[in-house]
Amino acid sequence: MVSIRKILQASFILVFLFALIFNLGAIFQEGNPLPVLWAIIKLEFTDSNIVAFTENKLIQKDGPEAPLTNYLAEHGWTFKDRLGSLIVYTRGTDELYVKSRRLTTFYNVYELEYPLIDIKAN
């Protein structure tokens, strides 16, 4: 006879697999989900307001882009304008375009036009 414990285990596994299958698009929307997961862990368990998870992508908790503006100000960029989901920063005559999008209900992802490490100061 099959025990109730085995039935519960099988039910849990089936629910987990269905949830995984139906959410694959959301899980893999940024490619490899592990760097995003580590960035979210850093956001939740440290004092960081914004975390880079690739050389040109940053993640922050949902809210205004003040942490992004402060992060870029540390690299010499100043806020110029926001056009929908595009945020424009300037440094001298250079412009940096940042695309903003919501990853989940709780997190926003910012994609820089190019990595900050490749940018030379004027």
N, C-alpha and C positions, 0 to 999 in steps of 0.2 A: 504494500500500500504506500502511496506517495504521501509524504508528510507535508504538513502545512508550511513548514519552513522552506522546503524545496519549491513549493508553489509560489511563495512570496519572493524567493530569490529569482526564480524564472520571470515572474511578473516585473520585478524591478529591472532586470536586465533588458526585457522587451521595451519597457517604457523609456529607459535610457537610450537604447538603440534608435527607437522612433524619434525621440527628441533630437538626437545627433543627426540623423538622416535629414530631418526637416529643417535643420538650422545650419547645414553645411555652408550655404552661401554666406550667411552672416559670420560664421566662424572664420572662413578663409577669405573674407573680402579684402584684407590687407596682405594677402599672400600667406607666408608662414605665420601662424598665430602665436608662436612662442615669444618672439620679441615684443609683441603687443601685450601679451600676458605679463611678461617681466616688467614692462613699463607701467602697467596698471598696478602691479604689486608695489612698485616703488612709489607710485602716487599715493596709494592707500596707507603704506606703512612708514613713510618718511615725511619730512616737512616740505618736500618738493611740490611746487604748484604746477610745473610743466616738466615733461621728461622726453628726451629724444629716444626713439626706438630704431631709427635708421639715420643715415647721415643727413637726410633732408626731410624727415618726418618727425613731428612732435605730437604728444598727446597731453591733454589736460582734462580736468574735471569740467563738466558742463558749466557754463557761465560766460561772463564777458571775457574778451581777449586780453585783459590787462596783464595776466602772467606772460603771454606771448610778447606783448609790447615791452615789458620789463626785461625779458630774456634777450630780445633783439637789441634793446638799448644798451645792454652790457657789451654787445658786439658793435656798438656805434650807430645803430639804425634808429631812425625816428619815424613815428607814425605819420602818414600823410593822408590816407583816405581809405574808406571802406566802400566797396561797390558790390553789394549783395554778399556773396560768399568769398569774394576776393578782397584781400587786405593789402594795401600798398605801403611800403616803408621806403625811406630814402636815406642815403648817406652821401653827402656831397652831390655829385651829379648822377650817382648810381641809384637805381630803383630795384627793389626786391618785391616780387609778387608772391603772396602766400594764399593758397587755396584752403578754405575752411570747410569742414564737413563733419557731420555727426556720425560717430562710430556706433554708439548705442545711446540710450536715453541719458546715460550718466557721463559720457566722455566725448570730447571733440578731438579731431585729428587735424593738424595743420601740415600742409605739404609745401615746403619752400621751393621756390623756382630752381634753386641750386644750393648745394651744401655751403654752410657758412665757412668751413675750413678752406674752401677753394677761393674765397673772396679776399682780395688784397685791399688794404686800406689805401686811401688816396694820399 
